Amino acid sequence: MFKKHKIILLLVMTLLLFSTVAQAADDYIDKSQINSGVIKINNNNGKVGAVRVSKGGTSYDYILKGNDTIPLQLGNGEYTILVLESVGGNKFKQIAKETIALKSVDSNEIYLQSIQMINWNNDMDAIKKAKELTKNAKNDKEKVEAIYNYIITNISYDNDKASKLSSNYIPKIDETLKSQTGICYDYASLLAGMLRSVGVPTKLVMGRKNDIKEYHAWNQVYLADNNEWVNIDTTYDAGLKKGNAATTMIKDEKDYKIEKEY
């Protein structure tokens, strides 16, 4: 649960709407991975502060940490990419704008990629652990069960971290694995990175759960054998397990309301 992050998303969106418009600069937008449904924003000069990705009437805003990979998760079609530079405080000016057409990309492929908030590579300890846990799995569901059970058994919720969370926090899955603690955002990022690394399309989603007051993060996972996306909430189930209560891996979609998905 992370109430602060919800507030910041809304704040950044408002600021971007009033940003100063400047000339386009194609050098910032790397489209070499567009066939996988992602783009990379180059920030080698340290100027880029934020990115807005828009399609139709929907926009996603990102505060950048460096050269970040950003998903185009709104399906095939035309996207507008705005790259913005921080000019002090909460003010930004536009330094690049480009219209990008996404064509014939398998939507599930997007949810196998490493992106800003689900950053993974094969050298990470979390990814090595995922491969170890799933080495004898016969299908995707067994992979999901193995990683899910590991996370809800070994990762504990960090209430102190939740109360002190910075406004632009981005999870690091190896830090979550090493500390064995995290907030819901950490749980969801860790599950997504581990499952993506073993070939299971996984979304990190944000929104509301019916019995949780704070803004929440969980996952949707694609089970190929059944050709369906299912809701999995490792944060919730880790709490149940700690209290010796029964857990059910696949959640009822009626208990969740998705506002953002990555």
N, C-alpha and C positions, 0 to 999 in steps of 0.2 A: 504494500500500500504506500502511495507516495503523493500526498496531497499537494506538496509544493510544486511538483513537476507539472501538474495540470495547470496551475496558475501561470507558470512561466510560458507554457505553450501558448496560452491565450494572450499573454503580454507581448511576446515576440511577434505574433501575428498582427497585432495592432500596430506595432512599430514599423513593420515592413510595409504596411499599407500607406504609411506616410513618409517612406524613404525618398531621398532625392534621386531622380533619374539621371544616369550618366550614359556615355556611349557604350556599345556592346564591345566585348573583348573575348573572342573565342578561345584564347589560350587557357582559360580557366577550366573549360569543360572537356573532359576526356571521354569520348564515346566508343573507345575500343572494345568495351565489354557490353555494348548495348544489346547484342544478340542473346545475352543472358539476363537482360532486363535491368541492368544497373549502369550507372555512370560514375565517373570519379571526378571530384572537384580538386583541381590542383591549387595548392596554397603555398607554393615554394617561396613566395616573397612575403608570406605572413600577413597579407592584406585582407584575405577573405575572412569575414566574420560570420556569415550566415548564407543559407540557400533556401529559396522557396521553389518547390516543385508543384506545378498546377496542371490539372486536366479537367476540362469542363468546369464545374463549379466547386471542385474540391482542391484544396491546397494542403501541402505538408511543408512545415518549416523546420530547419535544422540549424543549430549553432555548431560551427565547425571547430574541430580540435587540431586539424592538420590536413593532410591529403586524404579526404574521406570518401568512401564509396556510398552512394545514395541509391536506393531502389526506385524503380518506376513501377509501382505496384498497383496502379489504377487501370491496368489492362492495355491492350493495343489501342493506338490512336495518337493524337497530337498532344505533346506536353510543352509547357512553357517553363524554362529554367531561368530563374533570376539569381545571380550571384551578387552578394552585397558585402561591402566593406564597412567595418565599424569606424565611426568618426568621433567616438568618445561617448561615454555614458551609454544610454540605450538608443543611440541614433545610428542609422545606417544610410549609406548611399549605394545606388546600383552601379556595379562596375562591369557586369556582363549580363547579356540576355540572349537566349537562343531558343528557337522552336525546334523540337525534336519529334520525329515520327517513329513510334514503336510499331513494328509490323511483324505479324506471324510469330510472336514469341510465346512459347509455352509458359503459361502463368505459373505452373509449378516449378519451373526452372528458376524463377526469381527467388523462390523460397529455399534455395539450396546455396545461395551466395553468401559470402562474407560482406557485411555492410557495417555502417558506423556503430550501431548499437548492438550488433551481433558479430563482433569482430573475431574471426577465428582463422587459424592456419594449422597445418599438420604438425608443426613443431611445438604446439602448445600442450601443456600437461593435460588440460581438459579434453583435448581431442585424442590424445594417446589413451586416456582413460575410457573414452567413448568406444574406441576400437577394441580395447581389452574387454569391455563389458559385453560387446555385441559379437565377439568372434565366433560364437557357436549359435547365433540366432538364425533361425530358418526362414524368417520373413520379416517384413517391416514391423508388424505388431510386436514381435518378440524383441526387436531392437528397442522399440519405444518402451516396452515394459521394463527392460533391463536398466535403461538410463533413468526412467521415471523412478523406479524403486530405489536406485542409488541416491538420487537427489533428495527424495523425501525422507530417506533414512539418515543421510549424512549432513545436510545443510539445515542450519537453524536460523530462525528469523532474528534480525538484529534491530531491536527497537531503538537503541541508542542512535544507530546510523539513520534510521528513518526520521528521527527528530532533528537531526543536524544536517540533513541532505542539502547539498549545494544546488542552486537553481538550474545549472546546466550539466548535471551529473550524467555520465555515460558508464554503463557497466563494463567491467573487464572480467571475462569468464575465468581466467586463470587465478585472479585474485579471489573470486568467490570460491573456487575449488580449494585454494590453499587455506583461506581463513575458515572455511566451512560455515560461513555466515553470509547473510545478505537480506535485502528487501525484496519485494515482489518483482521489481524490475530486474534484479540480479538473478533470481530464480528463473524468470522467463527467458532472459538472455542466455543463461547457461544451458537450459534445456534445448533452446533453438540451435545454439552453436554446436552442441554435441550431436544432436539428431541430423542437422544439415551435413555434418562431416561424414556421416555414415549413410548418406543418400536418402534421407527421409525429409521431404519438404515440410517445413515448419514455419509458422508465423509467430511473431511476437505481437500480441494484441493488447490494447489499452482501453479501459472504459470502466464499466460498473458491474459489480456482482450484487445480487439482491440482498445479501445479508452482511455486506461490508460497507461502512460509511465512507471511507476514503477512496480516492481514485485508485484503480487497481491495474495490474498487469498479469497476463497469463498467456497461454499458447493455444493455437489451433494447429493440429498435426494431421497430415494427409496419410490415410491408410489405404495403400494401393489395392490390397486384396478386396476391400469393400468399396473402393472408389468413393471415399467420403472424407470430409474434414471433421475432426472431432475436437471438442474443448478439453484441455488438460490444465489443471491448476496445481502446480507443485507447491506453491506457497501455502495454499489452503490445506492441502493434504499433509504437508510436513507438520503443520500445527496439529492436525487431527492425530497423526501418528505419535507425536510427542505426548499427546494426552491419552494414548492407548485406545483411541477410537478407530472404528472401521473406516477404511478409505475405498473409494471407487474411482479408478483412474479416469474414465470417460465421464464428463460432466453433462448435465442437462443444459442444452443451449438456452432454454427459457430463463435460466438463472443468471444469464450474462447479457450485457448490452455493449457491443463493440462500438468504440468511437474512432479508434485509429488502429491500423494494422501495418506491420512492417515485415 
